[in-house]
Amino acid sequence: MTSKTTFDQAATSNFFQDDNEEEDTQVDSTYAYDSRDMVVFAIDCSSKMMVTNEGEEESPFTVALKCVQSVLLTKVFSNTMDLVGVVFYGTEKAQNPAGFDNIYILQELDSPSPTLIKHTGNLIKNIVSFDQEYGITASEFPLGNVFWTCVDMFSAIAKKTSSKRIFLITNEDNPHHDNANLRKTALQRAKDLLDMNIQIELFGLDRPDHTFNANKFYKNILAYEDEKDDHLNSKDGTFDKTGSKLEELMTRIRRKEAKRRSLFSVPFTIAKDLTIGIKGYAMVNRQTRGQARKVVTSNERVQEVETRTAYQCVDSQLLLTDMDVKYCYDYGGEQVVFTKDEISSMRFFGEKGMKLLGFKPRDALLPQYNFKHASFIYPDEEEYEGSTRTFTALLDAVLAEDNIVICHLISRTNNLPRLVALLPQAEKCDADGIQITPPGFHMITLPYADDIRSIPVESTPQPTEKQVDSMKMIISKLFIKGDYDPLVFENPSLQKHYATLQAIALDEELEEIEDKTVPKFEMIDKRLGDELATFKTLIPDSLDYGGNKRGAAGDGNPIKKRAAYQPSVEEAYNTNQLDKCTVPVLKSWLTSKGITPKGKKADHIADVKQALDR
């Protein structure tokens, strides 16, 4: 009995996912809650934030709103699981569950909405007057109530999350400096946040006559994930990289906005009775468009369609349950049937973990061995105390010897084992002491023998010395200085997709997207000058510079490409090269033998083998 699905869905297809296509860019189910991040923007709306600094066009408050709008737009397209809230404090009007004065919740923790993005844009453009809509208070109010309000917002969300953070944007570095009671209460409530695993990220802005100094109040309440995130300058106690310009604040917010999320967390066995904890992070992951969902519309309501999968027997047309359905692989022209449990047992190679096998010289790691995107390995103290010290000792030793580490890895339960190479990376900091590259290992997945593909090698004509020298001149004039910076180039297809969605959702005009990947032909022609024409004179006339081969006599008649030799099906069978036969050839042979060809090429090959094996 054979069966087919009446509605094809990925809910069952991933059970047979080819391991070659399996990307370790999904978070382990054990850490599924890590995919949700909660951020509350707490923005100071006092009169000091409304004053534009000399030489600048925007007030610190406008700069803060632009940052909020940018983060909202980013999260709309990149991660709809994240929740964002916005709180104004220092307002004349109030709106919060506790009834505190001078605190206005613009949005509770929720997914970014077009309404909020559009309203934020109207405040930036002054289409909606902030003073008339919310007002600005001149009286002092407890900063501790702002922290309390944020706690209420986090408490209203019942689902588990990886992090709870408050992005505090202000240019007041010494609140309640003349009120000891309010100051003490604010400090205590801020420290209570840390006990509740709520982290405060401070973004201090400068005033025209004052540089923000975090040591006056905020130093003792800020929690950093590690020493490298500590922006306090020990020399003068000022807040590192303060300012009031949009670019400066956006750079700092982007650095904090993306919460580090691990792909896997496994024990790393270095030797007998020596095991540490490590986590793997994705350094690069291809950004794709969000998947369009199927909906139905009724008047102005939009309702999502619920998808259900059913299995139906082809012969009897009866609907089947999951217990009725089994799985099979083709082997020698026969279908070998397995149960789901048998398939799971075939995929089980042990518990998840990494084991050190040995060391190799750094130059043994060839570029073509990079099987897929590398992950970044960092120590994890949660399960094994002392992991960081041991990890650092291993890293420093491998760096000193210029070696790589070869390991065996099972990243998750039921994942197939891989051999990996750990490529060490030393820490690098810029002139201000800000970390550029972190210390750790790049984990490079190595190929198996089955993964290697041979490339046919053909002889090529050797160039003359003049041709080589001419090409060297072209290369020197088109040489791109500096390292490749991916932050300069955005995917034009994604940007156009996002811009279209944004224009429709916010009822705006569609802006033209600049494609920075298009070559600047005028500049290239100007740089090359006559070099390209000189190179063309050195190439034989038999080559067309558009890429097509022409006759040696230059008559413009294209040379006919010689057809590749196509072996017969019987010859291919005898030499075990049936995969070299084309689908039409296989179908024609099967039909000539009275066999109806069905399925894909692999099925045709199996039918041919079965017929010739008789």
LUMVODO-554482 format. One record per residue (C-alpha): residue in one letter; x negated, y, z negated; residue number from 1. Coordinates in Angstrom, 3 decimals. Example, Ala and Ser with C-alpha at 12.3 -4.5 7.8 and 13.67 -1.06 7.14 Angstrom:
<sites>
 r       c1       c2       c3   k
 A  -12.300   -4.500   -7.800   1
 S  -13.670   -1.060   -7.140   2
</sites>
This chain:
<sites>
 r       c1       c2       c3   k
 M    0.000    0.000    0.000   1
 T   -1.357    3.403    0.940   2
 S   -0.223    6.734   -0.391   3
 K   -0.496   10.433    0.305   4
 T    0.017   13.568   -1.725   5
 T    3.021   15.693   -0.826   6
 F    1.237   18.816   -2.035   7
 D   -2.543   19.006   -2.054   8
 Q   -3.896   20.639   -5.196   9
 A   -7.302   20.966   -6.833  10
 A   -5.927   19.629  -10.100  11
 T   -6.796   16.077   -9.055  12
 S   -9.407   16.619   -6.363  13
 N  -12.117   17.682   -8.781  14
 F  -12.197   14.157  -10.215  15
 F  -14.010   13.005   -7.091  16
 Q  -16.066   16.169   -6.653  17
 D  -19.356   15.427   -4.951  18
 D  -22.170   16.058   -7.374  19
 N  -24.113   17.849   -4.623  20
 E  -21.336   20.446   -4.576  21
 E  -21.065   20.676   -8.339  22
 E  -22.203   24.117   -9.424  23
 D  -23.155   24.525  -13.059  24
 T  -21.537   27.943  -13.131  25
 Q  -18.563   26.965  -15.237  26
 V  -18.503   27.233  -18.972  27
 D  -18.493   23.979  -20.898  28
 S  -15.000   23.046  -22.077  29
 T  -16.347   22.975  -25.614  30
 Y  -16.979   26.700  -25.263  31
 A  -13.884   27.507  -23.204  32
 Y  -13.003   30.436  -25.449  33
 D  -16.263   32.111  -24.386  34
 S  -14.587   33.273  -21.189  35
 R  -12.478   35.905  -22.955  36
 D  -14.053   39.126  -24.201  37
 M  -12.268   41.934  -26.063  38
 V  -13.477   45.528  -25.930  39
 V  -11.878   48.579  -27.538  40
 F  -13.038   52.000  -26.333  41
 A  -12.887   54.409  -29.269  42
 I  -13.360   57.896  -27.800  43
 D  -13.954   61.021  -29.855  44
 C  -11.564   63.772  -28.672  45
 S  -12.755   66.593  -30.915  46
 S  -13.390   70.086  -29.569  47
 K  -17.147   69.360  -29.483  48
 M  -16.560   66.652  -26.870  49
 M  -14.735   69.142  -24.631  50
 V  -17.687   71.563  -24.336  51
 T  -19.661   71.220  -21.103  52
 N  -23.418   71.226  -21.570  53
 E  -25.455   73.846  -19.753  54
 G  -26.431   72.756  -16.250  55
 E  -23.772   70.047  -16.103  56
 E  -20.409   70.016  -14.375  57
 E  -18.431   67.755  -16.717  58
 S  -17.730   67.669  -20.428  59
 P  -18.800   64.634  -22.475  60
 F  -15.126   63.666  -22.812  61
 T  -14.651   63.619  -19.017  62
 V  -17.814   61.549  -18.677  63
 A  -16.419   59.081  -21.229  64
 L  -13.116   58.820  -19.339  65
 K  -14.957   58.141  -16.074  66
 C  -16.881   55.335  -17.752  67
 V  -13.643   53.834  -19.078  68
 Q  -12.090   54.031  -15.621  69
 S  -15.146   52.383  -14.064  70
 V  -15.074   49.511  -16.583  71
 L  -11.332   49.023  -16.045  72
 L  -11.798   48.824  -12.275  73
 T  -14.693   46.391  -12.688  74
 K  -12.757   44.078  -14.983  75
 V   -9.657   44.178  -12.776  76
 F  -11.633   42.540   -9.976  77
 S  -14.308   40.554  -11.826  78
 N  -12.638   39.024  -14.868  79
 T   -8.920   39.285  -15.563  80
 M   -9.377   37.169  -18.708  81
 D  -11.039   40.052  -20.540  82
 L   -8.931   42.386  -22.658  83
 V   -9.539   46.123  -22.904  84
 G   -8.041   48.668  -25.294  85
 V   -8.425   52.455  -25.449  86
 V   -8.147   54.601  -28.590  87
 F   -8.379   58.395  -28.788  88
 Y   -9.290   59.817  -32.186  89
 G   -9.220   63.486  -33.140  90
 T   -5.894   64.086  -31.394  91
 E   -3.036   66.245  -32.683  92
 K   -0.488   63.557  -31.890  93
 A   -0.633   60.050  -33.344  94
 Q    0.444   56.608  -32.157  95
 N   -0.760   53.531  -34.053  96
 P    0.828   50.698  -36.098  97
 A   -0.488   51.973  -39.476  98
 G    0.823   55.481  -38.926  99
 F   -2.582   57.154  -39.342 100
 D   -2.792   60.799  -38.362 101
 N   -4.945   61.987  -35.436 102
 I   -5.346   58.497  -33.869 103
 Y   -3.622   57.695  -30.578 104
 I   -3.714   54.211  -29.006 105
 L   -3.619   54.815  -25.259 106
 Q   -3.541   51.055  -24.553 107
 E   -3.351   48.044  -26.805 108
 L   -5.713   45.167  -26.036 109
 D   -4.508   43.842  -22.713 110
 S   -5.666   43.115  -19.181 111
 P   -6.466   46.340  -17.307 112
 S   -3.372   47.630  -15.542 113
 P   -2.927   49.933  -12.520 114
 T   -0.828   52.242  -14.712 115
 L   -3.676   52.800  -17.191 116
 I   -6.268   53.226  -14.413 117
 K   -4.051   55.784  -12.664 118
 H   -3.330   57.654  -15.906 119
 T   -7.043   57.793  -16.747 120
 G   -7.699   59.194  -13.278 121
 N   -5.036   61.871  -13.805 122
 L   -6.700   62.919  -17.077 123
 I  -10.073   63.138  -15.313 124
 K   -8.629   65.266  -12.509 125
 N   -6.688   67.353  -15.046 126
 I   -3.435   66.446  -13.288 127
 V   -2.263   65.567  -16.791 128
 S   -3.424   68.102  -19.381 129
 F   -5.013   66.300  -22.320 130
 D   -4.369   69.241  -24.643 131
 Q   -0.657   69.286  -23.822 132
 E   -0.238   65.510  -23.748 133
 Y   -2.177   64.597  -26.908 134
 G   -3.561   67.761  -28.454 135
 I   -6.860   68.333  -30.267 136
 T   -6.970   68.619  -34.041 137
 A   -9.232   71.000  -35.915 138
 S   -8.709   69.337  -39.307 139
 E  -10.917   66.607  -40.771 140
 F   -9.539   63.064  -40.803 141
 P  -10.998   59.752  -42.072 142
 L  -13.242   58.014  -39.522 143
 G  -12.617   54.828  -41.481 144
 N   -9.034   54.876  -40.226 145
 V  -10.354   54.579  -36.677 146
 F  -12.139   51.355  -37.612 147
 W   -9.006   50.137  -39.402 148
 T   -6.909   50.802  -36.287 149
 C   -9.342   48.801  -34.169 150
 V   -9.067   45.879  -36.598 151
 D   -5.268   45.967  -36.240 152
 M   -5.637   45.834  -32.455 153
 F   -7.937   42.798  -32.631 154
 S   -5.695   41.069  -35.184 155
 A   -2.691   41.344  -32.847 156
 I   -4.386   38.944  -30.411 157
 A   -3.987   35.340  -31.537 158
 K   -6.112   33.646  -28.840 159
 K   -9.726   32.752  -29.482 160
 T  -12.355   34.959  -27.888 161
 S  -16.110   34.951  -27.535 162
 S  -16.587   38.474  -28.814 163
 K  -14.829   41.474  -30.308 164
 R  -16.555   44.783  -29.699 165
 I  -15.892   48.464  -30.241 166
 F  -17.477   50.879  -27.757 167
 L  -17.707   54.064  -29.809 168
 I  -18.331   57.186  -27.674 169
 T  -19.021   60.398  -29.579 170
 N  -21.409   63.331  -29.865 171
 E  -20.932   63.687  -33.638 172
 D  -23.857   61.916  -35.286 173
 N  -23.101   62.919  -38.883 174
 P  -19.366   62.597  -39.660 175
 H  -18.113   63.628  -43.100 176
 H  -21.482   65.131  -44.002 177
 D  -19.837   67.306  -46.669 178
 N  -17.249   64.781  -47.907 179
 A  -18.885   61.934  -49.823 180
 N  -15.663   59.965  -50.383 181
 L  -14.646   59.868  -46.716 182
 R  -18.216   59.098  -45.706 183
 K  -18.466   56.182  -48.145 184
 T  -15.108   54.770  -47.016 185
 A  -16.073   54.989  -43.351 186
 L  -19.370   53.194  -43.993 187
 Q  -17.658   50.449  -45.972 188
 R  -14.990   49.845  -43.347 189
 A  -17.602   49.757  -40.609 190
 K  -19.551   47.135  -42.547 191
 D  -16.331   45.165  -43.062 192
 L  -16.086   44.908  -39.281 193
 L  -19.391   43.046  -39.201 194
 D  -18.068   40.509  -41.717 195
 M  -15.131   39.938  -39.335 196
 N  -17.529   39.400  -36.375 197
 I  -16.485   42.683  -34.807 198
 Q  -19.470   44.474  -33.353 199
 I  -19.823   48.235  -32.985 200
 E  -21.682   49.436  -29.890 201
 L  -22.569   53.112  -30.292 202
 F  -22.884   55.407  -27.275 203
 G  -24.134   58.699  -28.641 204
 L  -23.989   61.816  -26.464 205
 D  -26.015   65.002  -26.794 206
 R  -24.524   68.436  -27.420 207
 P  -25.889   71.630  -25.810 208
 D  -27.850   72.554  -28.935 209
 H  -28.308   69.157  -30.573 210
 T  -29.784   65.748  -29.726 211
 F  -27.817   62.818  -31.074 212
 N  -29.531   61.236  -34.121 213
 A  -28.171   57.835  -35.132 214
 N  -30.227   57.729  -38.341 215
 K  -27.960   60.258  -40.029 216
 F  -24.981   57.924  -40.280 217
 Y  -24.726   55.033  -37.819 218
 K  -28.057   53.267  -38.336 219
 N  -26.872   51.104  -41.219 220
 I  -23.626   49.938  -39.608 221
 L  -24.820   48.946  -36.166 222
 A  -25.359   45.237  -35.522 223
 Y  -27.526   44.120  -32.647 224
 E  -27.784   40.686  -31.154 225
 D  -31.531   40.901  -31.196 226
 E  -34.269   43.421  -31.769 227
 K  -34.421   44.276  -28.076 228
 D  -30.896   45.702  -28.222 229
 D  -31.863   48.108  -30.987 230
 H  -31.988   51.538  -29.377 231
 L  -33.247   53.311  -32.498 232
 N  -36.556   54.997  -31.978 233
 S  -38.655   54.343  -35.078 234
 K  -40.832   57.354  -34.449 235
 D  -38.290   60.128  -34.793 236
 G  -35.063   58.320  -35.591 237
 T  -33.266   59.609  -32.507 238
 F  -30.958   57.504  -30.420 239
 D  -32.870   56.146  -27.442 240
 K  -31.703   57.233  -23.993 241
 T  -29.093   59.703  -25.225 242
 G  -27.608   62.238  -22.873 243
 S  -24.301   63.489  -21.575 244
 K  -24.531   62.720  -17.853 245
 L  -22.295   60.138  -16.222 246
 E  -25.176   58.096  -14.770 247
 E  -26.929   57.818  -18.145 248
 L  -23.820   56.725  -20.017 249
 M  -22.733   54.308  -17.286 250
 T  -26.157   52.650  -17.307 251
 R  -25.921   52.060  -21.049 252
 I  -22.330   50.836  -20.900 253
 R  -23.017   48.443  -18.025 254
 R  -25.908   46.998  -20.014 255
 K  -23.516   46.206  -22.863 256
 E  -20.361   45.551  -20.875 257
 A  -21.260   42.091  -19.546 258
 K  -21.272   39.767  -22.528 259
 R  -23.743   36.909  -22.179 260
 R  -21.840   33.685  -21.644 261
 S  -23.572   30.334  -21.681 262
 L  -23.035   27.689  -19.026 263
 F  -24.027   24.907  -21.388 264
 S  -25.427   24.324  -24.840 265
 V  -27.480   21.145  -25.360 266
 P  -30.157   19.723  -27.671 267
 F  -33.687   19.860  -26.227 268
 T  -35.824   16.910  -27.336 269
 I  -39.468   17.955  -27.074 270
 A  -40.882   14.893  -28.821 271
 K  -39.815   12.216  -31.278 272
 D  -38.211   13.855  -34.328 273
 L  -38.617   17.304  -32.726 274
 T  -35.372   18.664  -31.285 275
 I  -34.225   22.260  -30.847 276
 G  -31.076   23.891  -29.508 277
 I  -30.975   25.693  -26.160 278
 K  -28.368   27.469  -24.059 279
 G  -28.328   27.905  -20.287 280
 Y  -27.206   31.122  -18.606 281
 A  -26.468   31.934  -14.960 282
 M  -28.757   34.666  -13.647 283
 V  -27.128   34.761  -10.200 284
 N  -23.657   33.661   -9.174 285
 R  -21.978   34.424   -5.878 286
 Q  -19.086   36.827   -6.374 287
 T  -15.945   35.821   -4.498 288
 R  -12.516   37.331   -4.008 289
 G   -9.872   36.411   -6.524 290
 Q   -7.597   33.660   -5.257 291
 A   -4.264   34.939   -3.965 292
 R   -1.364   33.484   -5.922 293
 K    1.923   32.372   -4.424 294
 V    4.895   34.441   -5.550 295
 V    8.541   35.112   -4.742 296
 T   10.089   38.571   -4.797 297
 S   13.565   39.440   -5.956 298
 N   14.359   43.134   -5.619 299
 E   11.397   44.752   -7.443 300
 R   10.546   41.696   -9.539 301
 V    7.572   39.520   -8.610 302
 Q    7.555   35.986   -9.997 303
 E    4.749   33.486   -9.643 304
 V    5.491   30.126   -8.062 305
 E    4.842   27.042  -10.185 306
 T    2.892   24.381   -8.302 307
 R    3.555   20.704   -8.872 308
 T    1.746   17.709   -7.372 309
 A    3.484   14.481   -6.416 310
 Y    2.196   11.230   -4.853 311
 Q    4.302    9.383   -2.319 312
 C    3.813    5.911   -0.863 313
 V    3.483    6.076    2.916 314
 D    5.205    2.712    3.430 315
 S    8.107    2.815    0.979 316
 Q    8.432    6.623    0.631 317
 L    8.709    6.100   -3.141 318
 L    7.243    8.698   -5.513 319
 L    4.386    7.311   -7.594 320
 T    3.275    8.041  -11.138 321
 D   -0.340    8.689  -12.141 322
 M   -0.515    5.104  -13.467 323
 D    0.386    3.750  -10.012 324
 V   -2.385    5.621   -8.219 325
 K   -5.895    4.173   -8.043 326
 Y   -9.022    5.254   -6.161 327
 C  -11.211    3.596   -3.576 328
 Y  -14.518    3.933   -1.764 329
 D  -15.315    2.480    1.645 330
 Y  -18.060   -0.145    1.533 331
 G  -19.035   -2.142    4.609 332
 G  -15.693   -1.449    6.244 333
 E  -13.757   -2.584    3.183 334
 Q  -11.925   -0.480    0.615 335
 V  -13.216   -1.126   -2.894 336
 V  -10.563   -0.109   -5.449 337
 F  -11.395    1.447   -8.820 338
 T   -9.358    2.633  -11.754 339
 K   -9.905    6.088  -13.209 340
 D  -11.630    4.588  -16.272 341
 E  -13.993    2.590  -14.059 342
 I  -14.898    5.738  -12.149 343
 S  -15.606    7.528  -15.453 344
 S  -17.848    4.688  -16.629 345
 M  -19.780    4.888  -13.337 346
 R  -20.472    8.565  -13.984 347
 F  -21.570    8.178  -17.608 348
 F  -25.357    8.194  -18.050 349
 G  -25.575    9.169  -21.697 350
 E  -24.817   12.055  -24.018 351
 K  -25.615   15.587  -22.938 352
 G  -29.102   16.861  -23.665 353
 M  -32.500   17.755  -22.252 354
 K  -35.626   15.649  -22.736 355
 L  -39.176   16.766  -22.048 356
 L  -41.006   14.402  -19.676 357
 G  -44.317   16.182  -19.188 358
 F  -46.150   19.112  -17.623 359
 K  -47.392   20.005  -14.131 360
 P  -49.471   22.879  -12.726 361
 R  -47.427   25.905  -11.757 362
 D  -48.427   25.626   -8.090 363
 A  -46.863   22.122   -7.954 364
 L  -43.430   23.770   -7.875 365
 L  -42.847   24.436   -4.175 366
 P  -40.208   26.959   -2.992 367
 Q  -38.242   24.299   -1.090 368
 Y  -37.728   22.378   -4.321 369
 N  -35.221   24.988   -5.512 370
 F  -32.153   22.797   -5.088 371
 K  -29.563   25.355   -6.264 372
 H  -29.342   28.602   -8.227 373
 A  -31.685   28.563  -11.215 374
 S  -30.366   28.935  -14.769 375
 F  -32.122   30.734  -17.606 376
 I  -32.912   28.825  -20.800 377
 Y  -32.922   30.523  -24.186 378
 P  -33.079   29.092  -27.734 379
 D  -29.913   28.496  -29.774 380
 E  -30.099   28.670  -33.575 381
 E  -26.484   27.629  -34.184 382
 E  -27.103   23.869  -34.271 383
 Y  -30.854   23.658  -34.962 384
 E  -32.456   26.175  -37.305 385
 G  -35.969   27.149  -36.269 386
 S  -35.262   26.662  -32.568 387
 T  -36.502   30.152  -31.672 388
 R  -39.939   29.674  -33.255 389
 T  -40.475   26.282  -31.606 390
 F  -39.177   27.543  -28.271 391
 T  -41.499   30.577  -28.401 392
 A  -44.504   28.392  -29.219 393
 L  -43.755   26.155  -26.221 394
 L  -43.228   29.173  -23.943 395
 D  -46.472   30.879  -24.972 396
 A  -48.470   27.663  -24.590 397
 V  -47.088   26.948  -21.109 398
 L  -47.737   30.551  -20.036 399
 A  -51.313   30.348  -21.308 400
 E  -51.970   27.123  -19.379 401
 D  -50.100   28.346  -16.265 402
 N  -47.987   25.180  -16.251 403
 I  -44.358   24.197  -15.745 404
 V  -42.306   21.752  -17.827 405
 I  -40.604   18.747  -16.204 406
 C  -37.437   17.588  -17.993 407
 H  -34.487   15.226  -17.706 408
 L  -31.127   17.009  -18.111 409
 I  -27.505   16.026  -18.621 410
 S  -25.881   19.437  -19.043 411
 R  -22.386   18.222  -19.925 412
 T  -20.636   14.978  -20.775 413
 N  -20.001   12.918  -17.605 414
 N  -22.351   15.143  -15.604 415
 L  -24.861   13.249  -13.517 416
 P  -28.496   13.436  -14.687 417
 R  -30.932   15.765  -12.933 418
 L  -34.660   16.344  -13.001 419
 V  -35.442   19.999  -13.688 420
 A  -38.528   22.188  -13.823 421
 L  -38.828   24.904  -16.467 422
 L  -40.655   27.900  -15.019 423
 P  -41.926   30.177  -17.835 424
 Q  -41.291   33.916  -17.795 425
 A  -43.016   36.417  -20.073 426
 E  -41.253   39.412  -21.507 427
 K  -41.653   42.736  -19.681 428
 C  -40.679   46.189  -20.951 429
 D  -40.664   49.598  -19.317 430
 A  -42.499   52.698  -20.541 431
 D  -39.710   53.406  -23.067 432
 G  -39.912   49.924  -24.555 433
 I  -36.622   48.807  -22.967 434
 Q  -36.676   45.173  -21.928 435
 I  -36.757   44.579  -18.159 436
 T  -37.139   40.790  -18.125 437
 P  -36.542   38.595  -21.193 438
 P  -38.871   35.814  -22.363 439
 G  -37.692   32.319  -21.548 440
 F  -37.620   29.592  -18.912 441
 H  -36.010   29.573  -15.487 442
 M  -34.522   26.096  -15.120 443
 I  -34.908   24.947  -11.503 444
 T  -33.008   21.838  -10.433 445
 L  -35.278   19.491   -8.495 446
 P  -34.081   17.369   -5.550 447
 Y  -33.945   13.587   -5.530 448
 A  -35.362   11.562   -2.632 449
 D  -31.775   11.188   -1.345 450
 D  -31.451   14.990   -1.108 451
 I  -34.439   15.538    1.204 452
 R  -33.604   16.206    4.848 453
 S  -36.197   15.902    7.609 454
 I  -36.514   18.649   10.206 455
 P  -37.492   17.691   13.787 456
 V  -40.866   19.208   14.578 457
 E  -41.379   20.431   18.118 458
 S  -44.519   21.874   19.633 459
 T  -44.399   25.601   20.323 460
 P  -46.511   27.668   22.693 461
 Q  -49.406   29.468   21.021 462
 P  -49.482   33.277   21.278 463
 T  -52.422   35.224   22.582 464
 E  -54.535   37.429   20.351 465
 K  -53.055   40.555   21.966 466
 Q  -49.512   39.349   21.264 467
 V  -50.348   38.725   17.607 468
 D  -52.001   42.140   17.226 469
 S  -49.005   43.855   18.839 470
 M  -46.577   42.074   16.504 471
 K  -48.752   43.021   13.510 472
 M  -48.341   46.657   14.498 473
 I  -44.555   46.270   14.659 474
 I  -44.503   44.608   11.234 475
 S  -46.635   47.326    9.658 476
 K  -44.289   50.054   10.917 477
 L  -41.142   48.270    9.718 478
 F  -42.598   47.128    6.407 479
 I  -40.214   47.796    3.499 480
 K  -42.026   49.205    0.486 481
 G  -41.187   48.125   -3.032 482
 D  -39.375   45.050   -4.313 483
 Y  -35.938   44.018   -3.109 484
 D  -33.347   45.559   -5.433 485
 P  -29.982   43.751   -5.160 486
 L  -28.284   46.560   -7.111 487
 V  -28.696   48.784   -4.050 488
 F  -26.620   46.504   -1.805 489
 E  -22.966   45.709   -2.455 490
 N  -21.046   43.072   -0.521 491
 P  -19.186   45.148    2.120 492
 S  -16.478   42.504    2.519 493
 L  -15.728   42.472   -1.213 494
 Q  -15.866   46.265   -1.467 495
 K  -13.347   46.662    1.351 496
 H  -11.094   44.051   -0.258 497
 Y  -11.276   45.809   -3.638 498
 A  -10.759   49.254   -2.113 499
 T   -7.645   48.067   -0.268 500
 L   -6.147   46.520   -3.413 501
 Q   -6.963   49.635   -5.428 502
 A   -5.444   51.969   -2.834 503
 I   -2.202   49.970   -2.708 504
 A   -1.916   49.455   -6.481 505
 L   -2.726   53.077   -7.389 506
 D   -0.946   54.603   -4.382 507
 E   -4.133   56.260   -3.135 508
 E   -5.672   56.809    0.263 509
 L   -8.025   54.069    1.412 510
 E  -11.599   55.313    1.283 511
 E  -14.106   54.337    3.926 512
 I  -16.583   51.736    2.662 513
 E  -20.240   52.243    3.548 514
 D  -21.896   49.063    4.749 515
 K  -25.515   49.368    3.609 516
 T  -26.454   46.072    5.246 517
 V  -26.151   47.513    8.768 518
 P  -29.615   48.224   10.240 519
 K  -30.496   51.882   10.802 520
 F  -31.233   51.521   14.492 521
 E  -32.147   55.164   15.099 522
 M  -34.731   55.089   12.317 523
 I  -36.120   51.762   13.582 524
 D  -36.468   53.110   17.130 525
 K  -38.144   56.249   15.809 526
 R  -40.640   54.273   13.734 527
 L  -41.526   51.788   16.441 528
 G  -41.963   54.337   19.186 529
 D  -43.624   52.594   22.127 530
 E  -44.769   49.556   20.124 531
 L  -41.779   47.431   21.104 532
 A  -42.150   48.294   24.790 533
 T  -45.838   47.398   24.581 534
 F  -44.998   44.037   23.015 535
 K  -42.456   43.258   25.742 536
 T  -45.105   43.746   28.426 537
 L  -47.183   41.009   26.771 538
 I  -44.353   38.448   26.887 539
 P  -43.963   36.261   30.011 540
 D  -41.236   37.271   32.451 541
 S  -39.592   33.861   32.003 542
 L  -38.120   35.042   28.684 543
 D  -35.104   37.282   28.448 544
 Y  -35.364   39.624   25.453 545
 G  -31.677   39.101   24.681 546
 G  -32.490   35.520   23.721 547
 N  -31.591   33.662   26.961 548
 K  -34.162   31.748   29.041 549
 R  -34.342   32.653   32.743 550
 G  -36.004   31.169   35.790 551
 A  -39.731   31.606   36.143 552
 A  -39.261   33.440   39.423 553
 G  -37.227   36.099   37.700 554
 D  -34.206   35.487   39.964 555
 G  -31.804   35.690   37.038 556
 N  -30.602   32.106   37.427 557
 P  -30.363   30.436   34.001 558
 I  -32.205   27.181   33.490 559
 K  -29.809   24.351   32.839 560
 K  -30.311   22.756   29.468 561
 R  -31.264   19.097   29.733 562
 A  -28.623   16.908   28.133 563
 A  -29.804   14.976   25.112 564
 Y  -29.966   11.198   25.492 565
 Q  -26.819    9.584   24.117 566
 P  -27.304    5.925   23.128 567
 S  -24.474    3.458   23.591 568
 V  -22.471    2.388   20.574 569
 E  -24.071   -1.057   20.644 570
 E  -27.599    0.443   20.773 571
 A  -26.784    2.796   17.926 572
 Y  -25.401   -0.124   15.890 573
 N  -28.548   -2.211   16.427 574
 T  -30.815    0.690   15.391 575
 N  -28.572    1.721   12.484 576
 Q  -27.937    5.127   14.081 577
 L  -24.167    5.151   14.523 578
 D  -24.073    8.572   12.868 579
 K  -25.860    9.926   15.974 580
 C  -22.841    9.017   18.142 581
 T  -20.274   11.733   18.687 582
 V  -16.651   11.368   17.591 583
 P  -15.321   11.190   21.200 584
 V  -17.788    8.362   21.990 585
 L  -16.742    6.404   18.893 586
 K  -13.041    6.924   19.617 587
 S  -13.468    5.859   23.241 588
 W  -15.324    2.674   22.231 589
 L  -12.718    1.746   19.607 590
 T   -9.882    2.324   22.080 591
 S  -11.617    0.115   24.674 592
 K  -11.699   -2.676   22.072 593
 G   -7.994   -2.323   21.319 594
 I   -8.566   -0.581   17.978 595
 T   -6.620    2.602   17.219 596
 P   -9.049    5.200   15.828 597
 K   -7.840    6.811   12.597 598
 G   -9.310    9.253   10.095 599
 K  -12.635   11.047   10.241 600
 K  -16.012   10.162   11.756 601
 A  -16.991    8.059    8.729 602
 D  -13.837    5.994    9.242 603
 H  -14.665    5.488   12.936 604
 I  -18.198    4.320   12.050 605
 A  -16.774    1.888    9.479 606
 D  -14.345    0.488   12.097 607
 V  -17.175    0.073   14.619 608
 K  -19.335   -1.762   12.078 609
 Q  -16.450   -4.018   11.121 610
 A  -15.794   -4.888   14.774 611
 L  -19.455   -5.579   15.622 612
 D  -20.077   -7.524   12.398 613
 R  -17.660  -10.242   13.517 614
</sites>
